[in-house]
Amino acid sequence: MMGIEWLRPAAFLGSMLYAIIGVLIFWITFLIIDKLTPYDLWGEIVEKQNRALGMVVAAMCLGISIIVAAAIH
């Protein structure tokens, strides 16, 4: 049982730091994958409403998030 151990400033700030690092790594990998694909992912999903590509990108985002979370953990 953790109790209020997570309320310590060091634990809280460490968690926030890891969260920020994880989001930055996720965003950088998304931008790299967006540059590697032959078309603009964001424009294709938002402007052209390409739902199939949206599902693929969502699965990719979940995969990257799981990898980043496992690496940080």
Order of alpha helices (4+ residues) and beta strands (2+ residues): alpha-alpha-alpha
